[in-house]
Amino acid sequence: MRYLGRKHGLYGRNDKEAALIDMTSDGLDDLRTSYLRMIYLDYDNGKAKYIENLPNQLAPFEKLLSQNNEGRGFIVGSKISYVDYCMLDILQINLVLAPDSLKDFPLLAAHMDRIASRPKLKAYLESEARKNRPINSNEEADTSRGGRHQKLSKTPAPRFRRQEKASMAQYTITYFPVQGRSEPIRLLLTDQGAQWKDEVVPIEDWMGGKSPLKKEAVFGQLPKFQDGDLTMYQSNAILRYLGRKYGLYGKNDKEAAVIDMVNDGLEDFRLKYVRLIFTEYDTGKDKYIADLPNQLGPFERILSKHPGGFVNGSQISYADYNLLHILHLHLKLAPGCLSEFPLLKAFVAKMEARPKLKSYLESDACKRRPAHPKDKQ
Ligand SMILES: N[C@@H](CCC(=O)N[C@@H](CS)C(=O)NCC(=O)O)C(=O)O
């Protein structure tokens, strides 16, 4: 979607709008992931609970919409962006599951109607081809889904700014006292010579409802990232924002697409790791480790296709910091896991030898921070 967003001028008018578009899209991905888990893994037992919780999942998007032009326009800025199409799709699939799901969300309902009534989209949504295509392989064909068929717009391709290295920039990362989803951001900032402040939220305060931040957070979760007047959530959207800011997003749209693709693969991998750690460590660890070569293999192949040592070849990108962190987590879980993957092994060594990363990785601040809440170090 981001690739098409760039290509068709559906990615905001500046870096700040792009960041907010990405943030919303990642929030929608979280909702899509819980939808798919319920559909494929837990339909009979989980459907009622999913529907009961749906208002909590939709509320952040109603709020986001209300903050832009009082909800009368698009999700971000004054122009349609790729995330408006993602929103239409998610709302429609949830309406099929729970026909009342938008009754308390007038702005979302109006947004959905507005986007779905754009003439070309309307024609597509009403087409036989579309009506006959089932929502998912667990469901009968359905007529109310949305989709997209936009003619190429003449809007210029996006910017790939090589901004000044913002070495004096001050950022704030608000997160729990662990590496978790903030660590790839910290690795990127460290390597780019940027400074940031960590604001640590004790897990007990968060869980006990004592932290006001949960209500403030757009999707009720951390990390939160602050760059001046820009407040962001969604760790991958933050990485992409910094990728743009520091020239870590490839040299053109195609390279950016590859970098995004690798990072989305890393996100799938991270979700599997998180599931293991938090829900099935005792029963699932051996199986998880046995399957690791299948998870690592694609990343080895990506490195072999882009000679130069980084995921996009010889120029480092934001996804490399995420890959380094994922590999560190797995080296801790299964120290020999890279023995069959010489390129990944060389990648880790190359990244760890970058001077600023090396001193950060050897610092007490880094070593003292557990990987996740269950990590006793
Ligand atoms: N897709 C989000 C996921 C954020 C997330 O899962 N945050 C967790 C910690 S890593 C959290 O805030 N958990 C506490 C909660 O859900 O209340 C991102 O990438 O930032």
The ligand as a Gaussian input file, in Angstrom:
#p B3LYP/6-31G(d) Opt

LIG

0 1
 N        1.738000      -2.053000      16.567000
 C        2.132000      -1.378000      17.771000
 C        2.073000      -2.374000      18.919000
 C        2.367000      -1.689000      20.238000
 C        2.340000      -2.667000      21.403000
 O        2.005000      -3.867000      21.253000
 N        2.671000      -2.141000      22.593000
 C        2.715000      -2.945000      23.782000
 C        4.134000      -3.015000      24.328000
 S        5.254000      -3.618000      23.105000
 C        1.859000      -2.256000      24.853000
 O        1.751000      -1.037000      24.905000
 N        1.255000      -3.069000      25.728000
 C        0.467000      -2.595000      26.808000
 C       -1.002000      -2.563000      26.486000
 O       -1.419000      -3.044000      25.412000
 O       -1.771000      -2.057000      27.339000
 C        3.548000      -0.795000      17.582000
 O        4.284000      -1.316000      16.730000
 O        3.892000       0.189000      18.243000

